[in-house]
């Protein structure tokens, strides 16, 4: 799919908000990752400079000058606090120094906390959300209330694949209508490809913009039908320079009640082959891995053990992904608490700085590089992602 043209208009800041609620145990076959569109995007930027290369992205310097940035730019989102934990919001580019493996880098751009941002609000409409879809819509509307007039939002839904429900706009009425029309797909299309949805959005949206980027996911973190692995998703997210925030909803007991039912009972759900493979890989001490090839053949005790392990894995994966991208995990006991957590995250994103640099020639080795950021404020603490995968010449 072509990169969303409208994103080339304003690329200073991008936030990806993913709402993926509910236990995701549905045994449908996964479809290949793809981004569908409900409506074609409005054609824009036809008069863009003809000499701008495809891998360049417009960006502004601290003094407002527009520059073009290459695809190998490394961008970082920063939150900076004083010794009391209060956010510092008056930094300038000269106050920040970035080190790539202890080598000082030249900053190519710097965005302040005053810049507006783009948000992709991604909402889970898989089968497990059927009983919670109204609460999900409510959380989405509450998030809209946290945004300023200059911010633009897109609405994306996902089950087995993501769908663009509403392209970037600041028209709150359009966004409200898009959220209001969300429905749960039929059972044969209700699997949850959480990993695939993150990967395709990183590839097709986040990788095309610079500045402050974030993705925020309200989720239990349990994938059921993705083709992509967690390691692939983590790598994609880290390369995109996007900060990952996760509102982790506890759906373990709810899911356990479903998987403990006999497979012929109403409301029973089965573990997918991907989930069973993940369980076997995570438990090498399993005496008979062949027993875990069919969910229907599992005993009650085995189903309980699989459910417990999948949630343990999901919690660890969300923690790893947030750390790798410089973000946080916000556990919540129930979905009703999600709007308050989303407000906290919206405030945090708004107080982020964004900087970018080009790796020096000797650093372009295709390997993972550790990063360190220092600021000229005594006692200040910088929170950002720990490193990046360098481009290879």
C-alpha positions as CSV (number, residue, x, y, z in Angstrom):
1,X,0.0,0.0,0.0
2,X,1.2,3.5,-0.7
3,X,2.3,5.7,2.2
4,X,-0.5,8.0,3.3
5,X,0.0,11.2,1.3
6,X,-1.6,13.4,3.9
7,X,1.1,12.6,6.3
8,X,3.7,14.4,4.2
9,X,2.0,17.7,4.9
10,X,2.7,17.7,8.6
11,X,5.4,15.4,9.8
12,X,6.7,17.1,12.9
13,X,5.1,14.8,15.4
14,X,3.4,11.5,15.2
15,X,1.7,9.5,17.9
16,X,0.4,6.1,17.4
17,X,-2.3,5.2,19.9
18,X,-3.4,1.6,19.8
19,X,-6.4,0.4,21.7
20,X,-6.4,-3.4,21.8
21,X,-8.6,-4.6,24.6
22,X,-9.6,-8.1,25.6
23,X,-8.4,-11.7,25.5
24,X,-7.4,-12.7,22.0
25,X,-8.0,-16.4,21.7
26,X,-9.8,-17.1,18.5
27,X,-8.8,-19.9,16.2
28,X,-9.4,-18.3,12.8
29,X,-6.6,-18.4,10.1
30,X,-4.6,-15.2,9.9
31,X,-4.6,-13.2,6.7
32,X,-1.5,-11.6,5.4
33,X,-0.8,-8.2,7.0
34,X,-2.3,-5.3,5.0
35,X,-3.8,-1.9,5.5
36,X,-7.3,-1.4,4.1
37,X,-9.0,1.9,3.5
38,X,-12.6,2.7,4.1
39,X,-12.2,5.8,2.0
40,X,-9.4,6.9,-0.4
41,X,-7.2,9.7,1.0
42,X,-7.6,13.2,-0.2
43,X,-5.0,14.0,-2.8
44,X,-2.6,16.6,-1.3
45,X,0.9,18.1,-1.8
46,X,0.7,17.9,-5.6
47,X,2.9,20.9,-5.8
48,X,5.6,19.4,-3.7
49,X,9.1,20.4,-4.9
50,X,10.0,18.1,-7.8
51,X,13.7,17.9,-6.7
52,X,12.8,16.4,-3.3
53,X,14.0,12.8,-3.2
54,X,11.5,10.0,-2.2
55,X,13.5,9.2,1.0
56,X,13.5,12.7,2.3
57,X,11.0,14.2,4.8
58,X,10.4,17.9,5.4
59,X,11.3,19.1,8.9
60,X,11.8,22.4,10.7
61,X,14.8,23.5,12.6
62,X,14.6,25.3,16.0
63,X,14.4,28.7,14.2
64,X,11.6,27.6,11.8
65,X,13.7,26.9,8.7
66,X,12.4,23.9,6.7
67,X,14.9,21.3,5.8
68,X,14.7,17.8,4.1
69,X,15.8,14.8,6.2
70,X,17.1,11.5,4.8
71,X,15.7,8.1,5.5
72,X,18.8,7.1,7.6
73,X,18.2,9.9,10.1
74,X,18.0,8.6,13.7
75,X,15.3,10.3,15.7
76,X,14.9,10.3,19.5
77,X,12.0,11.3,21.7
78,X,13.0,12.7,25.1
79,X,11.3,13.4,28.3
80,X,13.5,15.4,30.8
81,X,12.8,15.8,34.5
82,X,14.4,17.8,37.3
83,X,15.6,16.2,40.6
84,X,12.0,16.4,42.0
85,X,10.6,14.6,39.0
86,X,9.0,17.6,37.4
87,X,9.1,17.9,33.6
88,X,11.5,20.4,32.2
89,X,9.9,22.2,29.2
90,X,12.2,25.1,28.4
91,X,15.2,23.3,26.9
92,X,16.9,24.4,23.7
93,X,18.9,22.4,21.2
94,X,22.2,23.7,22.7
95,X,21.2,22.1,26.0
96,X,21.1,18.5,24.6
97,X,24.0,16.3,23.6
98,X,23.6,12.8,22.0
99,X,26.3,10.2,22.1
100,X,26.3,7.2,19.8
101,X,28.5,4.6,21.5
102,X,30.3,7.4,23.4
103,X,30.8,9.4,20.1
104,X,29.2,12.9,20.2
105,X,26.7,13.4,17.4
106,X,25.7,16.6,15.5
107,X,21.9,17.3,15.9
108,X,20.2,17.9,12.6
109,X,16.8,19.0,14.1
110,X,15.2,19.8,17.4
111,X,11.5,19.9,18.1
112,X,10.2,21.6,21.3
113,X,7.3,20.6,23.5
114,X,5.1,23.3,21.9
115,X,4.8,21.5,18.5
116,X,1.4,19.9,17.7
117,X,1.3,16.2,17.1
118,X,-0.4,13.6,14.9
119,X,-2.2,10.6,16.5
120,X,-3.2,7.4,14.9
121,X,-5.9,6.0,17.2
122,X,-5.9,2.2,16.7
123,X,-8.9,0.4,18.1
124,X,-9.2,-3.4,18.5
125,X,-12.5,-4.7,17.1
126,X,-11.7,-8.4,17.3
127,X,-14.1,-10.9,18.7
128,X,-12.9,-10.6,22.2
129,X,-14.0,-6.9,22.4
130,X,-17.6,-7.6,21.5
131,X,-18.8,-7.1,25.1
132,X,-16.6,-4.1,25.6
133,X,-16.9,-2.2,22.3
134,X,-19.0,0.6,23.9
135,X,-16.3,1.1,26.6
136,X,-13.6,1.2,23.9
137,X,-15.5,3.8,22.0
138,X,-15.9,5.9,25.2
139,X,-12.2,5.7,25.8
140,X,-11.5,6.8,22.3
141,X,-13.8,9.8,22.6
142,X,-12.2,10.7,25.9
143,X,-8.8,10.7,24.3
144,X,-10.0,13.1,21.6
145,X,-10.8,15.6,24.4
146,X,-7.2,15.7,25.5
147,X,-5.9,17.0,22.1
148,X,-5.3,20.6,21.2
149,X,-6.7,22.4,18.1
150,X,-3.5,21.9,16.1
151,X,-3.3,18.2,16.6
152,X,-4.6,15.8,13.9
153,X,-5.9,12.3,14.4
154,X,-6.5,9.3,12.2
155,X,-8.7,6.3,13.3
156,X,-7.6,2.8,12.5
157,X,-9.4,-0.4,13.6
158,X,-7.9,-3.9,13.6
159,X,-8.9,-7.5,14.0
160,X,-7.0,-9.8,11.7
161,X,-5.7,-6.8,9.8
162,X,-5.8,-3.0,10.2
163,X,-8.3,-0.7,8.4
164,X,-8.1,3.0,8.0
165,X,-11.4,4.3,9.2
166,X,-10.7,8.0,9.0
167,X,-7.6,9.7,7.6
168,X,-5.7,12.5,9.4
169,X,-8.0,15.4,10.3
170,X,-8.6,17.9,13.1
171,X,-12.3,17.8,12.5
172,X,-13.6,16.3,15.7
173,X,-17.1,15.6,14.2
174,X,-15.5,13.3,11.5
175,X,-13.5,11.5,14.2
176,X,-16.6,11.1,16.4
177,X,-18.5,9.6,13.5
178,X,-15.7,7.2,12.7
179,X,-15.5,6.0,16.3
180,X,-19.3,5.7,16.5
181,X,-19.5,3.4,13.4
182,X,-17.0,0.9,14.6
183,X,-18.4,-2.7,14.8
184,X,-17.1,-6.1,15.6
185,X,-16.5,-8.3,12.5
186,X,-18.1,-11.7,12.0
187,X,-16.5,-14.6,14.0
188,X,-14.6,-16.0,11.0
189,X,-12.7,-12.6,10.8
190,X,-12.4,-11.8,14.5
191,X,-8.8,-13.1,15.2
192,X,-6.4,-10.6,16.7
193,X,-3.2,-9.9,14.8
194,X,-1.7,-7.5,17.3
195,X,1.9,-7.9,16.1
196,X,1.0,-7.6,12.5
197,X,-1.0,-4.5,13.1
198,X,1.9,-2.8,14.9
199,X,4.3,-3.9,12.2
200,X,2.4,-2.6,9.3
201,X,1.7,0.8,10.9
202,X,5.3,1.2,11.7
203,X,6.3,0.3,8.1
204,X,3.6,2.4,6.4
205,X,3.1,5.3,8.8
206,X,5.7,5.8,11.5
207,X,8.7,5.2,9.3
208,X,7.7,8.0,7.0
209,X,7.7,10.8,9.6
210,X,10.3,12.4,11.9
211,X,9.9,14.3,15.2
212,X,8.0,13.1,18.2
213,X,6.5,9.7,17.5
214,X,4.7,7.4,19.9
215,X,2.3,4.5,19.9
216,X,0.0,3.9,22.8
217,X,-1.7,0.6,23.2
218,X,-4.5,-0.3,25.6
219,X,-4.2,-4.1,25.5
220,X,-3.7,-7.4,27.3
221,X,-0.8,-7.9,24.9
222,X,-1.9,-11.5,23.9
223,X,-1.7,-12.1,20.1
224,X,-3.6,-14.9,18.4
225,X,-3.2,-14.8,14.6
226,X,-0.2,-12.7,13.6
227,X,2.3,-13.9,10.9
228,X,4.9,-11.6,12.4
229,X,6.9,-12.6,15.6
230,X,7.3,-10.4,18.6
231,X,11.0,-10.1,17.8
232,X,10.2,-8.7,14.4
233,X,7.7,-6.2,15.8
234,X,10.2,-5.0,18.4
235,X,12.8,-4.5,15.7
236,X,10.5,-2.6,13.5
237,X,9.3,-0.3,16.4
238,X,12.9,0.4,17.5
239,X,14.0,1.4,14.0
240,X,11.0,3.7,13.6
241,X,12.1,5.8,16.6
242,X,8.7,5.6,18.1
243,X,8.0,5.7,21.8
244,X,5.8,2.8,23.0
245,X,3.2,3.3,25.8
246,X,1.0,0.4,26.9
247,X,-2.1,0.6,29.1
248,X,-2.1,-3.1,30.1
249,X,-5.6,-4.3,30.9
250,X,-5.9,-7.5,32.9
251,X,-8.2,-9.9,31.0
252,X,-6.6,-13.2,32.2
253,X,-9.5,-14.4,34.4
254,X,-12.1,-13.5,31.7
255,X,-10.2,-15.5,29.1
256,X,-9.6,-18.4,31.5
257,X,-13.4,-18.8,31.8
258,X,-13.7,-19.0,28.0
259,X,-10.9,-21.5,27.4
260,X,-11.9,-23.8,30.2
261,X,-15.3,-24.5,28.5
262,X,-15.7,-27.6,26.4
263,X,-15.1,-26.7,22.7
264,X,-18.7,-27.5,21.8
265,X,-20.2,-25.1,24.5
266,X,-21.5,-21.7,23.6
267,X,-18.9,-19.0,24.2
268,X,-16.0,-21.5,24.3
269,X,-12.7,-20.3,22.6
270,X,-9.7,-22.2,21.5
271,X,-6.0,-21.5,21.5
272,X,-4.7,-20.9,18.0
273,X,-1.7,-22.8,16.6
274,X,0.5,-19.7,17.0
275,X,-0.4,-19.5,20.7
276,X,0.3,-23.2,21.2
277,X,3.6,-23.0,19.4
278,X,4.6,-20.0,21.6
279,X,3.7,-22.0,24.7
280,X,5.8,-25.0,23.7
281,X,8.7,-22.8,22.8
282,X,8.5,-21.1,26.2
283,X,8.3,-24.3,28.1
284,X,11.1,-26.6,26.9
285,X,10.4,-28.9,29.9
286,X,7.0,-29.9,28.4
287,X,7.0,-33.7,28.3
288,X,4.9,-34.3,25.2
289,X,4.9,-31.2,22.9
290,X,2.8,-33.2,20.4
291,X,-0.2,-32.9,22.8
292,X,-0.2,-29.1,22.2
293,X,-0.9,-29.3,18.5
294,X,-4.7,-29.2,19.0
295,X,-6.5,-27.1,21.5
296,X,-9.5,-29.4,21.7
297,X,-7.3,-32.3,23.0
298,X,-5.9,-30.4,26.0
299,X,-7.0,-31.3,29.5
300,X,-8.5,-28.7,31.8
301,X,-5.2,-28.4,33.7
302,X,-3.2,-28.0,30.4
303,X,-5.6,-25.3,29.2
304,X,-5.1,-23.4,32.5
305,X,-1.3,-23.7,32.2
306,X,-1.3,-22.5,28.6
307,X,-3.5,-19.5,29.5
308,X,-1.3,-18.6,32.4
309,X,1.9,-18.8,30.4
310,X,0.6,-16.8,27.5
311,X,-0.3,-13.9,29.8
312,X,3.1,-14.1,31.5
313,X,4.7,-13.9,28.0
314,X,2.5,-11.0,27.0
315,X,3.3,-9.0,30.1
316,X,7.1,-9.5,29.6
317,X,6.8,-8.6,25.9
318,X,5.0,-5.3,26.7
319,X,7.7,-4.5,29.2
320,X,10.5,-5.3,26.8
321,X,8.8,-3.3,23.9
322,X,8.2,-0.2,26.1
323,X,11.8,-0.3,27.4
324,X,13.3,-0.8,23.9
325,X,11.3,2.2,22.6
326,X,11.7,4.5,25.6
327,X,8.2,4.3,26.8
328,X,6.2,2.9,29.8
329,X,3.6,0.3,30.7
330,X,0.6,1.4,32.7
331,X,-1.3,-1.5,34.3
332,X,-5.0,-1.0,34.9
333,X,-7.5,-3.3,36.6
334,X,-10.5,-2.5,34.4
335,X,-11.2,-0.8,31.1
336,X,-13.1,2.0,32.8
337,X,-9.7,3.2,34.0
338,X,-8.3,3.5,30.5
339,X,-9.4,7.1,29.8
340,X,-7.5,8.4,32.9
341,X,-4.4,6.5,31.8
342,X,-4.7,7.9,28.2
343,X,-4.9,11.4,29.6
344,X,-1.6,10.8,31.5
345,X,0.0,9.6,28.3
346,X,-1.3,12.4,26.2
347,X,0.2,14.8,28.7
348,X,3.5,13.0,28.6
349,X,3.7,13.0,24.8
350,X,3.0,16.7,24.8
351,X,6.0,17.3,27.0
352,X,8.4,15.3,24.9
353,X,11.3,16.8,22.9
354,X,12.4,15.3,19.6
355,X,16.0,15.4,18.2
356,X,17.6,13.7,15.2
357,X,21.1,13.0,13.9
358,X,22.8,11.2,11.1
359,X,25.2,8.4,12.2
360,X,28.8,9.0,11.2
361,X,30.4,6.9,8.5
362,X,32.2,4.6,10.9
363,X,28.9,3.9,12.7
364,X,27.0,2.7,9.6
365,X,27.6,-1.0,10.3
366,X,24.0,-2.4,10.5
367,X,24.5,-3.3,14.2
368,X,22.7,-2.3,17.4
369,X,24.2,0.9,18.9
370,X,23.8,2.1,22.5
371,X,22.8,5.8,22.9
372,X,23.3,8.2,25.7
373,X,21.7,11.7,26.1
374,X,23.0,14.4,28.3
375,X,21.4,17.8,29.2
376,X,23.0,20.9,30.6
377,X,20.7,20.9,33.7
378,X,22.3,19.8,37.0
379,X,20.5,16.8,38.4
380,X,18.2,16.3,35.3
381,X,17.1,12.9,34.2
382,X,16.6,12.0,30.5
383,X,14.2,9.2,29.5
384,X,14.5,7.9,26.0
385,X,15.1,4.7,24.0
386,X,18.4,3.0,24.8
387,X,19.7,2.6,21.3
388,X,19.0,1.9,17.6
389,X,20.0,-0.4,14.7
390,X,22.4,1.6,12.6
391,X,22.0,1.8,8.8
392,X,24.5,0.0,6.6
393,X,26.4,1.7,3.8
